[in-house]
Amino acid sequence: MRYPSPIFSVLADKVCARDYIAKTVGSQYLPTRYLVCEQVTVETFETLPDSFAMKANHSAGQVILVVDKHQENLQRLAQTANTWLKKDYSRTFREKHYASIQPRIIFEKALLSNGKPPDDYKFNVFNGETGSPPYVFIQVMQGRFENLTQNLFLEDWSAAPFNRVEKKPSTDPHLAYPPKELPEMLDIAKRLAAPFSYLRVDLYLYDGKIYVGELTFTPAAGEFKLSPPEWDLILGRKFGWPEKLPSA
């Protein structure tokens, strides 16, 4: 049975996943990490630069991008972080592998341009039978924390033959063309996903460089609804079985 495997917990942990990413594709694809802690106080922020990203390692979506800490209520930020630490994310959507992750808060470099995050490229990699090439589709997310949009592409940057229900697409004309870094991004995603039947690899382009955001085994906790609906089954058939997972 594929789920849950201990390796899922290791790589879903945003602290531990960095070792796997560094060994597999190189540490140059990791954002600078400032601090990891198990409790946050106002004094914690004294050691940090003015701008940073604060995120929980054991969950999804618990992240705050700070442009200037001097403009923030640091007591409130600390309270938010400590609330995150108390949450058992595995109970939210029954994603069991999150239960084994030791809760910690990560502070790392905020990838911001004019106070806004870069586009989020989510590479969904399916590895089928041995010897067959992986199937990849890419979610491009724009407007995070504001007006979120999502466009789906195949690896040749043609439009995917399906869409995600309840996610509106962007009309940004720049999306008509793939980023020049796409071949390198595809290589990174495929190498990280190689041991698994499926893995989503989140990448960012910032200041001319590629960064790995996180690795995800169960996007949307399996509630990823597609249109037309038959693509749920089509994509499911692209999983390789049986899957020989690496040890944790």
Secondary structure, DSSP 8 states (H G I E B T S, - for coil): --SS-HHHHHHHSTTTHHHHHHHHT-GGGS--EEEEESS--GGGGGGS-SSEEEEESSSSS-EEEES-GGGS-HHHHHHHHHHHHH--THHHH--GGGGGS---EEEE----BTTB---EEEEEEE--STTS--EEEEEEEE-TTSS-EEEEEETTS-B-S-EETT------GGGGS--TTHHHHHHHHHHHHTTSSEEEEEEEEETTEEEEEEEESSGGGG---EESTTHHHHHHTTS-SS------
